[in-house]
Amino acid sequence: MYVARPSKYSPEFRSDAIALWRASAGRRTFKDVAADLNVNPETLRTWVRDADGRPASAAASQGTEGALARLRVENARLAKAEKEWQLEREILRRGAAYFAREMK
C-alpha cells in the first residue's frame, strides 16, 4: 500500500506561487518563477495545471486574493534579495578593512 507523504508546501504558498506565475503574463517561464521560489519548475507547472482544472467560480474569486498572493511572493523575493545584498556588503566591508591594514 502506497501512502503519499504530506506536501512541504502550504496551500497558501501554492496559491501565491500560481498567482506570481500568472502575474508574469507570459514574460517569465516556469523555470524563472520556480527559481525565485526555490521550487522545482515541474512542481509549479503541476500546481498551475491543477489550478486550471478548478471551476470558473473559484478562479473568479481570486481577484483580490490573487493580488494579495502576488504581493506576498514579491515581498518574500525582495526580502531574500536584501539579505543577499547585506551579506555581500559585509564581505566587501571586511575585505576593504583587510586591505587597509595590509597597506599600512
MDAnalysis code that builds the backbone (N, CA, C; Angstrom):
import MDAnalysis as mda
import numpy as np

u = mda.Universe.empty(312, n_residues=104, atom_resindex=np.repeat(np.arange(104), 3), trajectory=True)
u.add_TopologyAttr("name", ["N", "CA", "C"] * 104)
u.add_TopologyAttr("resid", np.arange(1, 105))
u.add_TopologyAttr("resname", ["MET", "TYR", "VAL", "ALA", "ARG", "PRO", "SER", "LYS", "TYR", "SER", "PRO", "GLU", "PHE", "ARG", "SER", "ASP", "ALA", "ILE", "ALA", "LEU", "TRP", "ARG", "ALA", "SER", "ALA", "GLY", "ARG", "ARG", "THR", "PHE", "LYS", "ASP", "VAL", "ALA", "ALA", "ASP", "LEU", "ASN", "VAL", "ASN", "PRO", "GLU", "THR", "LEU", "ARG", "THR", "TRP", "VAL", "ARG", "ASP", "ALA", "ASP", "GLY", "ARG", "PRO", "ALA", "SER", "ALA", "ALA", "ALA", "SER", "GLN", "GLY", "THR", "GLU", "GLY", "ALA", "LEU", "ALA", "ARG", "LEU", "ARG", "VAL", "GLU", "ASN", "ALA", "ARG", "LEU", "ALA", "LYS", "ALA", "GLU", "LYS", "GLU", "TRP", "GLN", "LEU", "GLU", "ARG", "GLU", "ILE", "LEU", "ARG", "ARG", "GLY", "ALA", "ALA", "TYR", "PHE", "ALA", "ARG", "GLU", "MET", "LYS"])
u.atoms.positions = np.array([
    [0.847, -1.183, 0.000],
    [0.000, 0.000, 0.000],
    [0.897, 1.252, 0.000],
    [0.590, 2.180, -0.877],
    [1.363, 3.410, -1.007],
    [0.626, 4.541, -0.310],
    [1.346, 5.246, 0.561],
    [0.770, 6.390, 1.252],
    [1.578, 7.618, 0.860],
    [0.898, 8.576, 0.292],
    [1.570, 9.806, -0.136],
    [2.016, 10.598, 1.083],
    [3.197, 11.162, 0.979],
    [3.695, 11.983, 2.083],
    [3.030, 13.361, 2.009],
    [2.874, 13.996, 3.146],
    [2.282, 15.334, 3.129],
    [3.209, 16.311, 2.406],
    [2.625, 17.253, 1.714],
    [3.407, 18.242, 0.981],
    [4.117, 19.179, 1.956],
    [5.332, 19.574, 1.594],
    [6.045, 20.531, 2.437],
    [5.638, 21.966, 2.126],
    [4.787, 22.144, 1.120],
    [4.315, 23.473, 0.740],
    [2.868, 23.650, 1.177],
    [2.601, 24.754, 1.839],
    [1.238, 25.028, 2.294],
    [0.356, 25.403, 1.107],
    [-0.945, 25.225, 1.257],
    [-1.864, 25.645, 0.184],
    [-1.731, 27.139, -0.126],
    [-1.464, 27.948, 0.902],
    [-1.310, 29.385, 0.681],
    [-0.072, 29.656, -0.176],
    [1.039, 28.949, 0.106],
    [2.253, 29.119, -0.693],
    [1.984, 28.730, -2.138],
    [1.282, 27.615, -2.336],
    [0.964, 27.172, -3.701],
    [0.141, 28.221, -4.439],
    [-0.878, 28.738, -3.779],
    [-1.722, 29.734, -4.463],
    [-0.930, 31.009, -4.747],
    [-0.028, 31.385, -3.841],
    [0.822, 32.551, -4.082],
    [1.745, 32.312, -5.281],
    [2.303, 31.109, -5.362],
    [3.203, 30.768, -6.476],
    [2.450, 30.807, -7.804],
    [1.246, 30.258, -7.816],
    [0.423, 30.265, -9.028],
    [0.106, 31.703, -9.429],
    [-0.250, 32.520, -8.443],
    [-0.581, 33.926, -8.717],
    [0.632, 34.670, -9.281],
    [1.809, 34.387, -8.743],
    [3.013, 35.038, -9.242],
    [3.282, 34.645, -10.687],
    [3.137, 33.367, -10.997],
    [3.375, 32.923, -12.369],
    [2.362, 33.567, -13.317],
    [1.111, 33.608, -12.904],
    [0.082, 34.216, -13.755],
    [0.305, 35.712, -13.919],
    [0.818, 36.355, -12.879],
    [1.067, 37.795, -12.945],
    [2.163, 38.124, -13.957],
    [3.021, 37.164, -14.229],
    [4.087, 37.409, -15.203],
    [3.547, 37.509, -16.624],
    [2.333, 37.053, -16.828],
    [1.625, 37.171, -18.113],
    [2.482, 36.725, -19.297],
    [3.192, 35.619, -19.118],
    [3.974, 35.074, -20.216],
    [5.359, 35.675, -20.379],
    [5.708, 36.661, -19.570],
    [7.032, 37.281, -19.683],
    [8.113, 36.427, -19.027],
    [7.706, 35.521, -18.140],
    [8.661, 34.668, -17.433],
    [8.247, 33.209, -17.597],
    [9.228, 32.337, -17.559],
    [8.963, 30.907, -17.711],
    [8.692, 30.280, -16.346],
    [8.187, 29.044, -16.379],
    [8.008, 28.302, -15.134],
    [9.346, 28.203, -14.403],
    [10.407, 27.980, -15.169],
    [11.744, 27.826, -14.579],
    [12.169, 29.090, -13.841],
    [11.928, 30.251, -14.431],
    [12.310, 31.528, -13.800],
    [11.550, 31.759, -12.495],
    [10.241, 31.581, -12.547],
    [9.417, 31.811, -11.362],
    [9.754, 30.782, -10.285],
    [9.918, 29.531, -10.689],
    [10.244, 28.472, -9.730],
    [11.586, 28.737, -9.053],
    [12.546, 29.269, -9.789],
    [13.857, 29.581, -9.209],
    [13.726, 30.648, -8.117],
    [12.878, 31.643, -8.348],
    [12.653, 32.677, -7.332],
    [12.051, 32.092, -6.062],
    [11.244, 31.044, -6.230],
    [10.527, 30.452, -5.101],
    [11.240, 29.244, -4.502],
    [12.338, 28.844, -5.119],
    [13.073, 27.650, -4.691],
    [12.212, 26.391, -4.731],
    [11.463, 26.226, -5.820],
    [10.700, 25.002, -6.047],
    [11.083, 24.447, -7.417],
    [10.774, 23.200, -7.630],
    [11.033, 22.556, -8.902],
    [10.087, 23.145, -9.957],
    [10.578, 23.452, -11.156],
    [9.701, 24.012, -12.188],
    [8.525, 23.088, -12.531],
    [8.754, 21.782, -12.506],
    [7.656, 20.854, -12.801],
    [6.598, 20.864, -11.703],
    [7.032, 21.115, -10.476],
    [6.076, 21.232, -9.375],
    [5.176, 22.434, -9.610],
    [5.777, 23.563, -9.964],
    [4.990, 24.769, -10.250],
    [4.057, 24.532, -11.424],
    [4.562, 23.893, -12.470],
    [3.733, 23.607, -13.642],
    [2.522, 22.746, -13.255],
    [2.747, 21.748, -12.387],
    [1.654, 20.877, -11.934],
    [0.632, 21.665, -11.134],
    [1.097, 22.557, -10.252],
    [0.180, 23.378, -9.461],
    [-0.696, 24.234, -10.370],
    [-0.089, 24.837, -11.389],
    [-0.851, 25.694, -12.305],
    [-1.842, 24.856, -13.096],
    [-1.395, 23.717, -13.590],
    [-2.274, 22.836, -14.355],
    [-3.458, 22.372, -13.497],
    [-3.183, 22.002, -12.241],
    [-4.254, 21.589, -11.334],
    [-5.207, 22.745, -11.045],
    [-4.654, 23.943, -10.884],
    [-5.493, 25.112, -10.600],
    [-6.383, 25.449, -11.792],
    [-5.878, 25.219, -13.001],
    [-6.680, 25.497, -14.187],
    [-7.867, 24.553, -14.291],
    [-7.816, 23.429, -13.602],
    [-8.914, 22.475, -13.611],
    [-10.027, 22.827, -12.640],
    [-9.833, 23.905, -11.879],
    [-10.849, 24.331, -10.914],
    [-12.058, 24.908, -11.638],
    [-13.207, 24.883, -10.988],
    [-14.395, 25.523, -11.579],
    [-14.177, 27.029, -11.765],
    [-14.881, 27.599, -12.696],
    [-14.723, 29.024, -13.023],
    [-14.991, 29.917, -11.819],
    [-15.909, 29.532, -10.932],
    [-16.228, 30.365, -9.773],
    [-15.025, 30.519, -8.852],
    [-14.198, 29.483, -8.746],
    [-13.002, 29.573, -7.907],
    [-12.007, 30.546, -8.519],
    [-11.866, 30.512, -9.829],
    [-10.936, 31.426, -10.498],
    [-11.417, 32.869, -10.382],
    [-12.723, 33.094, -10.443],
    [-13.264, 34.447, -10.371],
    [-13.053, 35.068, -8.996],
    [-13.048, 34.250, -7.953],
    [-12.903, 34.784, -6.601],
    [-11.465, 35.090, -6.246],
    [-10.532, 34.861, -7.160],
    [-9.127, 35.068, -6.855],
    [-8.647, 36.479, -7.165],
    [-9.533, 37.397, -7.542],
    [-9.110, 38.755, -7.887],
    [-8.291, 39.408, -6.794],
    [-8.922, 39.715, -5.681],
    [-8.225, 40.350, -4.566],
    [-7.233, 39.397, -3.933],
    [-7.635, 38.146, -3.779],
    [-6.743, 37.148, -3.176],
    [-5.502, 36.948, -4.038],
    [-5.680, 36.979, -5.351],
    [-4.547, 36.813, -6.260],
    [-3.571, 37.973, -6.145],
    [-4.117, 39.185, -6.045],
    [-3.252, 40.356, -5.899],
    [-2.479, 40.281, -4.584],
    [-3.166, 39.888, -3.520],
    [-2.505, 39.744, -2.225],
    [-1.435, 38.660, -2.288],
    [-1.730, 37.571, -2.957],
    [-0.769, 36.476, -3.089],
    [0.471, 36.936, -3.853],
    [0.264, 37.664, -4.937],
    [1.401, 38.173, -5.714],
    [2.279, 39.098, -4.870],
    [1.629, 39.942, -4.066],
    [2.386, 40.866, -3.223],
    [3.178, 40.122, -2.146],
    [2.589, 39.067, -1.589],
    [3.304, 38.275, -0.580],
    [4.541, 37.615, -1.182],
    [4.370, 37.048, -2.365],
    [5.501, 36.380, -3.015],
    [6.580, 37.396, -3.376],
    [6.176, 38.532, -3.906],
    [7.139, 39.575, -4.262],
    [7.862, 40.081, -3.018],
    [7.142, 40.238, -1.917],
    [7.755, 40.676, -0.670],
    [8.805, 39.663, -0.202],
    [8.490, 38.381, -0.294],
    [9.449, 37.339, 0.099],
    [10.687, 37.380, -0.798],
    [10.482, 37.573, -2.099],
    [11.608, 37.638, -3.026],
    [12.512, 38.837, -2.704],
    [11.905, 39.984, -2.430],
    [12.684, 41.183, -2.113],
    [13.429, 41.035, -0.784],
    [12.804, 40.398, 0.201],
    [13.469, 40.175, 1.487],
    [14.691, 39.274, 1.301],
    [14.552, 38.253, 0.469],
    [15.677, 37.360, 0.192],
    [16.804, 38.117, -0.502],
    [16.460, 38.947, -1.472],
    [17.469, 39.729, -2.190],
    [18.173, 40.694, -1.242],
    [17.426, 41.292, -0.324],
    [18.039, 42.218, 0.624],
    [19.044, 41.501, 1.517],
    [18.704, 40.303, 1.978],
    [19.647, 39.533, 2.799],
    [20.922, 39.231, 2.022],
    [20.787, 38.888, 0.748],
    [21.957, 38.622, -0.078],
    [22.809, 39.876, -0.233],
    [22.175, 41.025, -0.436],
    [22.915, 42.277, -0.582],
    [23.626, 42.632, 0.719],
    [22.966, 42.403, 1.857],
    [23.594, 42.700, 3.140],
    [24.819, 41.818, 3.351],
    [24.722, 40.542, 3.007],
    [25.857, 39.641, 3.123],
    [26.996, 40.095, 2.215],
    [26.668, 40.452, 0.984],
    [27.679, 40.929, 0.040],
    [28.365, 42.188, 0.567],
    [27.586, 43.103, 1.099],
    [28.137, 44.344, 1.645],
    [29.067, 44.051, 2.823],
    [28.685, 43.116, 3.689],
    [29.526, 42.756, 4.834],
    [30.836, 42.129, 4.377],
    [30.787, 41.270, 3.387],
    [32.001, 40.650, 2.851],
    [32.915, 41.712, 2.250],
    [32.339, 42.638, 1.499],
    [33.149, 43.713, 0.910],
    [33.747, 44.619, 1.984],
    [32.990, 44.885, 3.034],
    [33.496, 45.716, 4.130],
    [34.690, 45.043, 4.794],
    [34.568, 43.745, 5.063],
    [35.677, 43.008, 5.683],
    [36.899, 42.991, 4.765],
    [36.653, 42.818, 3.479],
    [37.756, 42.820, 2.517],
    [38.462, 44.160, 2.484],
    [37.697, 45.225, 2.502],
    [38.285, 46.566, 2.484],
    [39.092, 46.800, 3.753],
    [38.586, 46.355, 4.898],
    [39.315, 46.518, 6.157],
    [40.621, 45.730, 6.119],
    [40.578, 44.537, 5.567],
    [41.783, 43.707, 5.462],
    [42.841, 44.399, 4.600],
    [42.447, 44.882, 3.438],
    [43.399, 45.537, 2.552],
    [43.911, 46.846, 3.122],
    [43.081, 47.550, 3.889],
    [43.523, 48.784, 4.530],
    [44.625, 48.491, 5.539],
    [44.498, 47.391, 6.305],
    [45.544, 47.010, 7.253],
    [46.824, 46.610, 6.532],
    [46.685, 45.916, 5.422],
    [47.842, 45.446, 4.666],
    [48.618, 46.591, 4.025],
    [47.945, 47.671, 3.715],
    [48.581, 48.791, 3.026],
    [49.379, 49.668, 3.995],
    [49.121, 49.545, 5.290],
    [49.838, 50.389, 6.277],
    [51.256, 49.971, 6.438],
])
